Amino acid sequence: MEAKILKVYNIINNFINRNLSRFYENTKIDKVLFVFFILLIGVGMYILNHYTTLIADDYNYSFCFGHRTTGIMDILQSQYHHYFEWGGRVVAHSIAQIFLMYDKFVFDVANTFAYLAMILVVYFHAIGKFKFYPLLLLLINLLFFLCMPVFGQVFLWVVGACNYLWGPLLVFLYLVPYRLQYSKATPVIANKLLSVIFGLMGVIAGWTNENLGLTLAFLILVFIYLYWCEHKKVYLWCVCGLIGSVIGAIALIVAPGNFVRMNAGHYEINIFKNFFEITRLMFKGNFLLLPLSIFFSFILFCKKETDFKIVSVYMLGMLISMYVMIGAPYFADRAKLGTLAFCIVGCCNLYTHLDFTLLKLKKFILILTILIIGVTVSEYITARNDIRNYKLRNDIKVEHVLKEKSLGHLDVIVESNYPESRYVASYRLGDISNDVKHWRNNSFARYYGVKTVRVE
């Protein structure tokens, strides 16, 4: 029996040894698979977006001063009030209010493209050029699925995605010219007027998320230092971008609304406690432990002449985006995408420096590929089923509310609806309660035109 098993193993092993090199060196297959995976991921994410319902803040931000938001002036007035009374994220919430004016189909399509863009921009930062590594595309997608503690809040919830997906996307897009400049001796943006315009765009990029705004400014400084070390040059467009990002980050952090909300909520900031809590994140299996394990595994197989400068920049970005949050009341799970993305860039960049002449490495990558595909399919099926089931229950609740409204019953009792997993947008956000005065109850009731709504 053992002899037969050994014989089968040798046959399989010999087949792999003969054909692995052909597979890794076939660039045509890489291009086809790359495009195929993009389309597959896009279709999958659109389905998840389509099944996701409006929740929580979506109902609130659909209104402006007591009426449904109808135009840009409503949004400007609303965000002016928001800046001074609640918080500084006027860029993210303006995007959310624009989407909430239209049928959710518009957001579903746009958010699908935003997710694809986030994957591709992370991929580009890792590779730095136009080369096709379909496995890395799958790896980035899988790490987003596995390592975001609140996947639905970040990637599917309208208000949440506009804050925590679209914000990091703007930051990573803004860093693309800096990544391009790293391998060029001539300025990426040579025109002075364009340099100033680029700086103004930096205000928007820095005005997205608190931790990423500060990280953006710091990384720009690091890139400028690298350019000086390599070429003894400081480019005007880089300085304009630095100034713009600093202005945006400051405008976000010193917003009067931040302090109004902190005083009202009695938030406390414990720097030492936050430091230890943030450090523990690197050892949590549902966040950084998996990508960091892959990162250190890849280091073992890197070529001896590998330049780790660019990897260091992004791993530094990971650390900065984490530890700047010691000055905040807490580091919310939904604010962690930027940190994860920086870590993934480091992993994927190391992949391009692996020594693929090693047969052991080829076998390791083959096994990794099989695992990535298998786990992705499994996790996607779980996500789709949970999100769809939540939507079915929500549709029944909404149908009941509208039926009661048509009968003139404006004080409505509904059944509670709780998510089954972190893939559902409402995970950890709570549902309508038995308190008719709770803000979630009020916003839901106002959206559907009834007086009150509560659960038994």
C-alpha positions in Angstrom: 0.0 0.0 0.0 2.8 2.4 0.9 4.6 1.6 -2.3 1.5 2.5 -4.4 1.1 5.8 -2.5 4.7 6.6 -3.1 4.4 5.8 -6.8 1.4 8.1 -7.2 3.2 10.9 -5.3 6.3 10.5 -7.6 4.1 10.7 -10.7 2.4 13.9 -9.4 5.7 15.4 -8.3 7.3 14.8 -11.7 4.4 16.3 -13.5 4.6 19.4 -11.4 8.4 19.7 -11.9 8.1 19.5 -15.7 5.2 22.0 -16.1 5.6 24.6 -13.4 8.3 26.6 -15.3 6.1 26.7 -18.4 3.2 28.1 -16.4 5.2 30.8 -14.6 6.9 32.0 -17.8 3.7 32.2 -19.9 2.9 35.9 -20.0 -0.1 35.5 -22.3 -1.8 33.3 -19.7 -1.0 36.0 -17.1 -2.8 38.7 -19.0 -5.9 36.6 -19.7 -6.2 35.5 -16.1 -5.6 39.0 -14.9 -8.5 40.4 -16.9 -10.7 37.4 -16.1 -10.2 37.8 -12.3 -10.9 41.6 -12.5 -14.3 40.8 -14.2 -15.0 38.0 -11.8 -14.3 40.1 -8.7 -16.3 43.0 -10.2 -19.4 40.8 -10.8 -19.1 39.3 -7.3 -18.8 42.6 -5.6 -21.8 44.1 -7.5 -23.9 41.2 -6.3 -22.9 41.9 -2.7 -23.6 45.6 -3.2 -27.0 44.9 -4.8 -28.1 42.7 -1.9 -27.0 45.3 0.7 -29.8 47.5 2.1 -29.7 51.0 3.5 -28.9 51.0 7.2 -28.2 53.3 10.1 -26.7 56.6 9.0 -27.9 56.1 5.4 -31.4 57.2 6.5 -30.1 60.3 8.4 -27.8 61.5 5.6 -30.7 61.2 3.1 -32.1 64.3 4.8 -31.0 67.8 5.1 -32.6 70.1 7.7 -35.8 68.1 7.9 -36.3 67.4 4.1 -34.9 65.0 1.6 -31.6 66.1 0.1 -32.3 67.4 -3.4 -29.2 69.1 -4.7 -25.7 70.4 -4.2 -26.8 73.4 -2.2 -28.5 71.2 0.3 -25.3 69.2 0.7 -23.1 72.3 1.1 -25.4 73.7 3.8 -25.6 70.3 5.5 -21.8 69.8 5.5 -21.2 73.3 6.7 -23.4 72.5 9.7 -21.7 69.1 10.0 -18.2 70.6 10.1 -19.0 72.9 13.1 -21.4 70.6 15.0 -20.4 67.0 14.4 -17.1 66.2 12.6 -14.6 67.2 9.9 -15.2 64.5 7.3 -17.0 66.7 4.9 -15.4 65.1 1.8 -16.6 61.6 2.6 -20.0 62.6 3.8 -20.5 64.9 0.7 -19.9 61.8 -1.5 -22.3 59.8 0.6 -25.1 62.4 0.4 -24.6 62.7 -3.4 -25.2 58.9 -3.7 -28.2 59.0 -1.3 -30.0 61.4 -3.6 -30.3 58.7 -6.2 -31.6 55.2 -6.6 -29.2 52.8 -4.8 -28.4 51.1 -8.1 -26.1 54.1 -8.8 -24.1 53.5 -5.7 -24.0 49.8 -6.3 -22.3 50.3 -9.6 -20.0 53.1 -8.5 -19.0 51.3 -5.3 -18.2 48.1 -7.3 -15.8 50.2 -9.4 -14.4 51.8 -6.3 -13.6 48.4 -4.8 -11.9 47.3 -8.0 -10.0 50.6 -8.1 -8.8 50.0 -4.6 -7.5 46.5 -5.5 -5.8 47.9 -8.6 -4.2 50.9 -7.0 -2.8 48.7 -4.2 -1.5 46.4 -6.9 0.1 49.2 -8.8 1.8 50.6 -5.6 3.3 47.1 -5.1 4.4 46.5 -8.6 5.2 50.1 -9.8 4.8 49.2 -13.4 2.5 47.5 -15.9 3.2 43.8 -15.4 0.6 41.1 -14.8 0.6 38.9 -11.7 -2.9 37.4 -11.5 -2.1 35.7 -8.2 -1.4 39.0 -6.5 -4.8 40.3 -7.7 -6.4 37.3 -6.0 -4.3 37.7 -2.9 -5.2 41.4 -2.4 -8.9 40.5 -2.8 -8.7 37.6 -0.4 -6.9 39.7 2.3 -9.6 42.3 2.0 -12.2 39.6 2.6 -10.4 37.8 5.4 -8.6 40.7 7.3 -11.2 43.5 7.5 -13.0 42.9 10.9 -16.1 44.6 9.6 -16.1 43.9 5.8 -19.7 45.0 5.2 -19.3 48.3 7.1 -16.2 49.2 5.0 -17.0 47.9 1.5 -20.9 47.8 1.3 -22.6 50.3 3.6 -23.2 53.5 1.7 -22.0 56.0 4.4 -19.4 53.5 5.7 -17.9 52.9 2.2 -17.8 56.6 1.4 -15.8 57.1 4.5 -13.6 54.0 4.8 -13.3 52.7 1.2 -13.5 55.9 -0.9 -11.3 57.8 1.6 -8.4 55.4 1.4 -8.9 55.1 -2.3 -8.4 58.8 -2.7 -5.2 58.7 -0.6 -3.7 55.8 -2.5 -4.6 57.4 -5.8 -3.0 60.6 -4.7 0.2 58.7 -3.9 0.4 57.1 -7.4 2.6 60.0 -8.9 5.0 59.7 -6.0 5.3 55.9 -6.7 5.9 56.7 -10.4 8.5 59.3 -9.5 10.5 56.7 -7.6 11.8 55.1 -10.7 12.3 58.3 -12.8 15.0 60.9 -12.9 12.8 63.5 -14.6 9.7 65.1 -12.9 6.4 63.3 -13.3 4.7 66.7 -13.3 6.9 69.4 -14.8 4.3 72.2 -15.4 4.1 74.7 -12.6 0.4 75.3 -13.0 -0.3 71.6 -12.9 1.9 71.3 -9.8 -0.3 73.9 -8.0 -3.5 72.1 -9.1 -2.0 68.9 -7.8 -1.4 70.6 -4.5 -5.0 71.7 -4.3 -6.1 68.1 -5.0 -3.9 67.2 -2.0 -6.2 69.2 0.3 -9.1 66.8 -0.7 -6.9 63.7 -0.2 -5.7 64.9 3.2 -9.2 65.7 4.2 -10.5 62.1 4.1 -9.7 60.0 7.2 -7.8 61.3 10.3 -5.1 58.6 10.4 -4.6 58.5 6.6 -4.4 62.3 6.2 -1.5 62.4 8.6 0.1 59.3 7.1 -0.2 60.8 3.6 1.7 63.9 4.6 4.4 61.8 6.3 4.9 59.4 3.4 5.2 62.3 0.9 8.0 63.6 3.1 9.6 60.1 2.9 9.3 60.0 -0.9 10.8 63.5 -1.2 13.7 62.3 0.9 14.2 59.2 -1.3 14.2 61.4 -4.5 16.9 63.6 -2.9 19.0 60.6 -2.0 18.6 59.1 -5.5 18.7 62.2 -7.7 19.6 65.2 -5.5 16.4 66.9 -6.6 13.3 68.3 -4.9 10.4 68.6 -7.3 7.9 71.5 -7.1 4.9 69.2 -7.6 6.0 67.1 -4.6 6.2 70.1 -2.4 2.8 71.4 -3.5 1.3 68.0 -2.8 2.9 68.0 0.7 1.5 71.4 1.5 -1.9 70.5 0.2 -2.1 67.2 2.1 -1.0 69.0 5.4 -3.7 71.6 5.0 -6.3 69.0 4.3 -5.3 66.9 7.3 -5.3 69.9 9.6 -8.7 71.0 8.4 -10.0 67.6 9.1 -8.5 67.2 12.6 -9.2 70.7 14.0 -12.8 70.7 12.8 -14.9 72.3 15.7 -17.4 69.5 15.3 -14.9 67.0 16.5 -14.6 68.7 19.9 -18.3 69.3 20.2 -18.9 65.5 19.7 -16.1 64.6 22.1 -17.4 66.8 24.8 -21.0 65.6 24.3 -19.9 61.9 24.4 -17.4 62.3 27.2 -14.7 60.5 25.3 -11.4 59.9 27.1 -8.0 59.6 25.4 -5.6 57.2 27.1 -2.3 57.3 25.2 -0.6 54.4 27.0 -3.6 52.1 26.8 -4.1 52.9 23.1 -0.4 52.2 22.4 -0.7 48.7 23.8 -4.0 48.0 22.2 -2.8 49.1 18.8 0.4 47.0 19.1 -1.8 43.9 19.8 -3.4 44.4 16.4 -0.4 43.0 14.7 -1.0 39.7 16.4 -4.8 39.5 15.7 -5.7 36.8 13.2 -8.6 38.8 11.7 -6.4 41.8 10.8 -2.7 42.0 10.4 -1.4 38.6 11.5 -2.1 36.8 8.1 -0.6 39.5 5.8 2.4 39.9 8.1 3.0 36.1 8.1 2.9 36.1 4.3 5.3 39.1 4.3 7.9 37.4 6.5 7.5 34.1 4.5 8.2 36.0 1.3 11.3 37.6 2.8 12.8 34.1 3.1 12.6 33.5 -0.6 13.7 37.0 -1.8 16.8 37.4 -4.1 19.9 38.6 -2.3 20.1 41.8 -4.3 16.6 42.9 -3.4 16.1 46.6 -2.7 13.9 47.0 0.3 13.5 50.8 0.2 10.1 50.9 -1.4 8.9 48.0 0.8 10.1 50.0 3.9 8.1 53.1 2.8 4.8 51.2 2.8 5.4 49.2 5.9 6.3 52.5 7.6 2.9 53.8 6.3 1.2 50.8 8.0 2.8 51.7 11.3 2.1 55.4 11.1 -1.5 54.9 10.2 -1.9 52.7 13.2 0.1 54.6 15.9 -1.2 58.1 15.0 -4.5 56.7 16.5 -3.0 56.7 20.0 -4.2 60.3 20.1 -7.8 59.3 19.4 -10.4 57.8 21.8 -10.1 54.5 20.0 -9.1 52.9 16.7 -12.4 51.8 15.1 -12.4 48.5 13.1 -13.9 50.3 10.1 -11.0 52.8 9.9 -8.3 50.0 9.4 -8.5 49.6 5.6 -5.6 52.0 4.9 -3.4 50.2 7.5 -4.2 46.8 5.9 -3.6 48.2 2.4 -0.1 49.5 3.2 0.8 46.0 4.6 -0.6 44.3 1.5 1.5 46.6 -0.7 4.6 45.4 1.2 3.7 41.7 0.8 3.0 42.1 -2.9 6.1 44.0 -3.6 8.2 41.3 -2.1 6.5 38.8 -4.4 8.1 40.5 -7.4 11.5 39.9 -5.9 11.1 36.2 -5.2 13.7 33.8 -6.6 11.5 31.7 -8.9 14.4 29.5 -9.9 13.8 27.7 -6.6 11.6 24.7 -7.2 10.5 24.7 -3.5 9.2 28.3 -4.0 7.3 27.3 -7.1 5.6 24.5 -5.2 4.9 26.9 -2.3 3.3 29.4 -4.6 1.2 26.7 -6.3 -0.1 25.5 -2.9 -0.8 29.2 -2.0 -2.7 29.7 -5.2 -4.9 26.7 -4.6 -5.6 27.9 -1.0 -6.4 31.4 -2.2 -8.9 30.3 -4.7 -10.5 27.8 -2.4 -10.8 30.1 0.6 -12.0 33.0 -1.6 -14.9 30.9 -3.0 -15.8 29.7 0.4 -15.8 33.1 2.0 -17.7 34.7 -0.9 -20.5 32.1 -0.7 -20.8 32.8 3.1 -20.9 36.6 2.4 -23.5 36.4 -0.3 -25.8 34.1 1.6 -25.6 36.2 4.8 -26.2 39.5 3.0 -29.0 38.1 0.9 -30.8 36.6 3.9 -30.5 39.9 5.8 -32.0 41.7 2.7 -34.9 39.3 2.6 -35.7 40.0 6.2 -35.3 43.7 5.7 -37.6 43.7 2.7 -40.3 42.0 4.8 -39.9 44.7 7.5 -40.1 47.6 5.0 -43.1 46.0 3.2 -44.9 45.7 6.6 -44.1 49.4 7.5 -45.5 50.6 4.1 -48.6 48.4 4.5 -49.3 49.8 7.9 -48.7 53.3 6.6 -51.3 52.8 3.8 -53.8 51.7 6.4 -53.2 54.9 8.4 -51.3 53.2 11.2 -48.3 55.5 11.8 -47.0 53.9 15.0 -45.5 50.7 13.7 -44.1 47.6 15.4 -41.6 45.5 13.4 -39.4 42.5 14.0 -35.7 43.0 14.7 -33.2 42.1 12.1 -29.7 41.2 13.1 -26.8 40.2 10.8 -25.2 36.7 10.8 -21.6 37.7 10.0 -19.2 40.6 9.5 -19.9 40.6 5.8 -23.3 42.2 6.4 -23.2 46.0 6.5 -25.1 46.3 9.7 -22.8 44.1 11.7 -22.0 45.7 15.0 -24.1 48.8 14.1 -27.3 47.7 15.9 -30.9 47.6 14.7 -34.1 49.4 15.5 -34.7 49.1 19.2 -37.8 49.2 21.5 -37.1 52.8 22.3 -39.1 54.9 19.8 -36.9 58.0 20.6 -33.6 56.3 19.6 -32.0 58.0 16.7 -32.0 54.8 14.6 -35.8 54.4 15.1 -36.4 58.1 14.3 -34.3 58.1 11.1 -36.0 54.9 9.9 -39.5 56.2 10.6 -38.8 59.5 8.9 -37.4 57.8 5.8 -40.5 55.7 5.3 -42.9 58.4 6.4 -44.4 57.0 9.6 -44.6 58.6 13.1 -42.8 56.0 15.2 -41.3 52.6 14.7 -40.0 50.1 17.3 -39.5 46.4 17.9 -41.5 44.3 20.4 
